[in-house]
Amino acid sequence: MILPYYSIHLNTAISFISAAITLAFAVYHLFYYLVISSDRMVLALSGFLTTLFLYLLGYSMYSSGTDVGWVLFWTRICYSGGAATVFSCYIVAREIAGWESRFFDWLFRIAAVVLVGIIFLPWEGLFIPEFLPDGETSTVLKGPYFIPFLMVIFLFCGVILVRFIIVIIPNKKKRHQIMPLIIGFSYWFLETIFNGIFAAVLHNAPTVMTFGSIVMALCLAIYNAGVAEERHEELIRVRRENDEMQHDLMSDSLSGLFTRMYFIRRIQERIAYLSRNISKDFIFFIDIDHFKSVNDELGHHVGDTLIQEVGSVLKSHMRKTDVSARFGGDEFLVLLADGTKEKSLKIAQDIMDDFRGRLPALLGNWEGSESVSMSIGVLGSEFWSDDPVECIRRADHAMYVSKRTGRNRISEFYPNMD
């Protein structure tokens, strides 16, 4: 098949397909960087694949050309892509290995610019605008400086590969993760050396099909899969830590009840709910009477056990819609949702009786055990405020009325109560 400037060959077709695959991966990584993640490593891989694409596209175009001018142009595109790959390889290696060196940064920048510039100079030291005689594919004659120039490119690539391996080898985790990249890069590197020297020394285009980009693309896919798996595991770990942190913020470690912060949030939700629905809720403010005496005479470990027992008592009397929390010290909060006054007072009395029934097993024959009890303040939602903290304060006020009137009793809040 003959086009105005091109003739399609099998080797050309393979290289063009490889270029298309490489371009697809380059665009994918660029899209991933712009839309999903601003990871510099992803951008570095996109840049590397782009330069590799230019190399492959240039080869597929010049090897099928029928016009010497076009063949020379695409030859320069091919080798400029190979020269630019020196810098893009370095960027990828730097991001993976995590090294920082201004010297090497500028060295490879300058090297890439100089190498590409030399390729496009209008001189015949590298490329001679004449077809090779009897070549299987189209290619121009190579100048006297082509092999030394090619060796410089390979030298820079070798420096990158060696330094990369030196940095990565001691890191077992990193070494395992990037092994696909090392294999892909090494294969492509050796194949490029073979093809370049074959063409330069024998003055003929190689007949070996270029599979380097395909291998490199597959190795990149394997590497990306490993990175994705690692990020997934990291995401699971972060979520687990967040869940644990959230649990710590919501749960009191001693009593096993919710924290004051979580209780306030639930009160806010119920205030919003009650503003739209006909229902009645109740808040209990509970204080342990003579708790300080327990700590002073029996020790804080007994006091802690008493706090844990209160938590157990409250949990045993709660429905799924109810919330019990530790306000702090020996003070506790209860939210009863969708109840009646009679039922709420009964639950409060049951809590007091249950608590008193457990004291002999906790306090033994201690003479002060008879004075340990609960004082409870009850606040009906008809007296709630839009401020959850104010609601708790009113329930607390009712509890102190129980304290002042003899302890071990329940007091309901009402406006202007003494």
Solvent accessible surface area in square Angstrom, and as a share of the most:
residue,aa,sasa,rsa
1,M,166,0.74
2,I,128,0.65
3,L,71,0.35
4,P,119,0.75
5,Y,94,0.36
6,Y,34,0.13
7,S,17,0.11
8,I,80,0.41
9,H,62,0.28
10,L,119,0.59
11,N,13,0.07
12,T,6,0.04
13,A,34,0.26
14,I,35,0.18
15,S,0,0.00
16,F,104,0.43
17,I,92,0.47
18,S,0,0.00
19,A,1,0.01
20,A,52,0.40
21,I,58,0.29
22,T,1,0.01
23,L,70,0.35
24,A,59,0.46
25,F,52,0.21
26,A,4,0.03
27,V,85,0.49
28,Y,113,0.43
29,H,4,0.02
30,L,74,0.37
31,F,113,0.47
32,Y,49,0.19
33,Y,52,0.20
34,L,124,0.62
35,V,97,0.55
36,I,108,0.55
37,S,31,0.20
38,S,92,0.60
39,D,42,0.22
40,R,139,0.51
41,M,22,0.10
42,V,13,0.07
43,L,73,0.37
44,A,9,0.07
45,L,3,0.02
46,S,7,0.04
47,G,31,0.30
48,F,4,0.02
49,L,1,0.00
50,T,57,0.33
51,T,20,0.11
52,L,0,0.00
53,F,31,0.13
54,L,67,0.33
55,Y,23,0.09
56,L,1,0.00
57,L,31,0.16
58,G,0,0.00
59,Y,21,0.08
60,S,0,0.00
61,M,43,0.19
62,Y,9,0.04
63,S,0,0.00
64,S,2,0.01
65,G,1,0.01
66,T,63,0.37
67,D,51,0.26
68,V,52,0.30
69,G,42,0.41
70,W,95,0.33
71,V,0,0.00
72,L,24,0.12
73,F,88,0.37
74,W,38,0.13
75,T,0,0.00
76,R,39,0.14
77,I,32,0.16
78,C,3,0.02
79,Y,18,0.07
80,S,11,0.07
81,G,0,0.00
82,G,12,0.12
83,A,0,0.00
84,A,26,0.20
85,T,0,0.00
86,V,0,0.00
87,F,49,0.21
88,S,10,0.06
89,C,6,0.04
90,Y,2,0.01
91,I,31,0.16
92,V,15,0.09
93,A,6,0.04
94,R,31,0.11
95,E,37,0.17
96,I,8,0.04
97,A,22,0.17
98,G,56,0.54
99,W,23,0.08
100,E,132,0.59
101,S,23,0.15
102,R,207,0.76
103,F,141,0.59
104,F,49,0.20
105,D,17,0.09
106,W,149,0.52
107,L,63,0.31
108,F,2,0.01
109,R,93,0.34
110,I,98,0.50
111,A,10,0.08
112,A,11,0.09
113,V,110,0.63
114,V,76,0.43
115,L,9,0.04
116,V,43,0.25
117,G,36,0.34
118,I,50,0.25
119,I,1,0.01
120,F,85,0.35
121,L,87,0.43
122,P,126,0.79
123,W,98,0.34
124,E,98,0.44
125,G,5,0.05
126,L,3,0.01
127,F,2,0.01
128,I,40,0.20
129,P,57,0.36
130,E,96,0.43
131,F,80,0.34
132,L,14,0.07
133,P,105,0.66
134,D,144,0.75
135,G,30,0.29
136,E,112,0.50
137,T,15,0.09
138,S,23,0.15
139,T,4,0.02
140,V,0,0.00
141,L,43,0.21
142,K,15,0.06
143,G,9,0.09
144,P,102,0.64
145,Y,125,0.47
146,F,1,0.00
147,I,70,0.36
148,P,70,0.44
149,F,15,0.06
150,L,6,0.03
151,M,75,0.34
152,V,59,0.34
153,I,10,0.05
154,F,16,0.06
155,L,118,0.59
156,F,39,0.16
157,C,4,0.02
158,G,19,0.18
159,V,59,0.34
160,I,6,0.03
161,L,26,0.13
162,V,88,0.51
163,R,62,0.23
164,F,13,0.05
165,I,57,0.29
166,I,115,0.58
167,V,55,0.32
168,I,3,0.01
169,I,76,0.39
170,P,105,0.66
171,N,71,0.36
172,K,152,0.64
173,K,144,0.61
174,K,64,0.27
175,R,68,0.25
176,H,153,0.68
177,Q,34,0.15
178,I,0,0.00
179,M,71,0.32
180,P,21,0.13
181,L,9,0.04
182,I,18,0.09
183,I,97,0.49
184,G,0,0.00
185,F,19,0.08
186,S,27,0.17
187,Y,92,0.35
188,W,9,0.03
189,F,21,0.09
190,L,113,0.56
191,E,21,0.09
192,T,19,0.11
193,I,39,0.20
194,F,97,0.40
195,N,16,0.08
196,G,7,0.07
197,I,62,0.31
198,F,62,0.26
199,A,5,0.04
200,A,4,0.03
201,V,81,0.47
202,L,105,0.52
203,H,96,0.43
204,N,47,0.24
205,A,3,0.02
206,P,7,0.04
207,T,79,0.46
208,V,67,0.39
209,M,60,0.27
210,T,6,0.03
211,F,87,0.36
212,G,0,0.00
213,S,1,0.01
214,I,46,0.23
215,V,39,0.22
216,M,7,0.03
217,A,3,0.02
218,L,108,0.54
219,C,12,0.07
220,L,0,0.00
221,A,39,0.30
222,I,104,0.53
223,Y,13,0.05
224,N,38,0.20
225,A,63,0.49
226,G,28,0.27
227,V,21,0.12
228,A,60,0.46
229,E,106,0.48
230,E,62,0.28
231,R,92,0.34
232,H,105,0.47
233,E,100,0.45
234,E,78,0.35
235,L,82,0.41
236,I,68,0.35
237,R,99,0.36
238,V,55,0.31
239,R,142,0.52
240,R,126,0.46
241,E,79,0.35
242,N,78,0.40
243,D,93,0.48
244,E,97,0.44
245,M,117,0.52
246,Q,74,0.33
247,H,113,0.50
248,D,101,0.52
249,L,88,0.44
250,M,48,0.21
251,S,23,0.15
252,D,26,0.14
253,S,120,0.77
254,L,46,0.23
255,S,8,0.05
256,G,35,0.34
257,L,5,0.02
258,F,69,0.29
259,T,26,0.15
260,R,108,0.39
261,M,132,0.59
262,Y,26,0.10
263,F,0,0.00
264,I,38,0.19
265,R,107,0.39
266,R,55,0.20
267,I,0,0.00
268,Q,95,0.42
269,E,90,0.40
270,R,31,0.11
271,I,31,0.16
272,A,46,0.35
273,Y,74,0.28
274,L,34,0.17
275,S,91,0.59
276,R,174,0.64
277,N,59,0.30
278,I,185,0.94
279,S,36,0.23
280,K,66,0.28
281,D,0,0.00
282,F,6,0.03
283,I,0,0.00
284,F,0,0.00
285,F,1,0.01
286,I,0,0.00
287,D,12,0.06
288,I,2,0.01
289,D,0,0.00
290,H,72,0.32
291,F,27,0.11
292,K,147,0.62
293,S,35,0.23
294,V,0,0.00
295,N,25,0.13
296,D,94,0.49
297,E,111,0.50
298,L,49,0.24
299,G,21,0.21
300,H,128,0.57
301,H,131,0.58
302,V,26,0.15
303,G,0,0.00
304,D,61,0.32
305,T,56,0.32
306,L,1,0.01
307,I,2,0.01
308,Q,87,0.39
309,E,37,0.17
310,V,0,0.00
311,G,0,0.00
312,S,50,0.32
313,V,0,0.00
314,L,0,0.00
315,K,106,0.45
316,S,72,0.47
317,H,53,0.24
318,M,37,0.16
319,R,86,0.32
320,K,208,0.88
321,T,74,0.43
322,D,12,0.06
323,V,2,0.01
324,S,8,0.05
325,A,0,0.00
326,R,45,0.16
327,F,46,0.19
328,G,29,0.28
329,G,44,0.42
330,D,29,0.15
331,E,33,0.15
332,F,0,0.00
333,L,0,0.00
334,V,0,0.00
335,L,0,0.00
336,L,3,0.01
337,A,2,0.01
338,D,75,0.39
339,G,16,0.16
340,T,74,0.43
341,K,88,0.37
342,E,127,0.57
343,K,97,0.41
344,S,2,0.01
345,L,49,0.24
346,K,127,0.54
347,I,24,0.12
348,A,0,0.00
349,Q,78,0.35
350,D,46,0.24
351,I,0,0.00
352,M,6,0.03
353,D,80,0.41
354,D,38,0.20
355,F,1,0.00
356,R,74,0.27
357,G,59,0.57
358,R,65,0.24
359,L,5,0.03
360,P,88,0.55
361,A,99,0.76
362,L,45,0.22
363,L,11,0.06
364,G,44,0.43
365,N,160,0.82
366,W,33,0.12
367,E,161,0.72
368,G,18,0.17
369,S,20,0.13
370,E,135,0.60
371,S,49,0.32
372,V,0,0.00
373,S,4,0.03
374,M,1,0.00
375,S,0,0.00
376,I,0,0.00
377,G,0,0.00
378,V,5,0.03
379,L,0,0.00
380,G,7,0.07
381,S,19,0.12
382,E,103,0.46
383,F,57,0.24
384,W,32,0.11
385,S,26,0.17
386,D,130,0.68
387,D,68,0.35
388,P,11,0.07
389,V,87,0.50
390,E,41,0.19
391,C,0,0.00
392,I,8,0.04
393,R,128,0.47
394,R,58,0.21
395,A,0,0.00
396,D,35,0.18
397,H,60,0.27
398,A,0,0.00
399,M,0,0.00
400,Y,99,0.38
401,V,17,0.10
402,S,0,0.00
403,K,32,0.14
404,R,144,0.53
405,T,70,0.41
406,G,53,0.51
407,R,94,0.34
408,N,71,0.37
409,R,109,0.40
410,I,44,0.22
411,S,14,0.09
412,E,66,0.30
413,F,24,0.10
414,Y,118,0.45
415,P,72,0.46
416,N,156,0.80
417,M,17,0.08
418,D,138,0.71
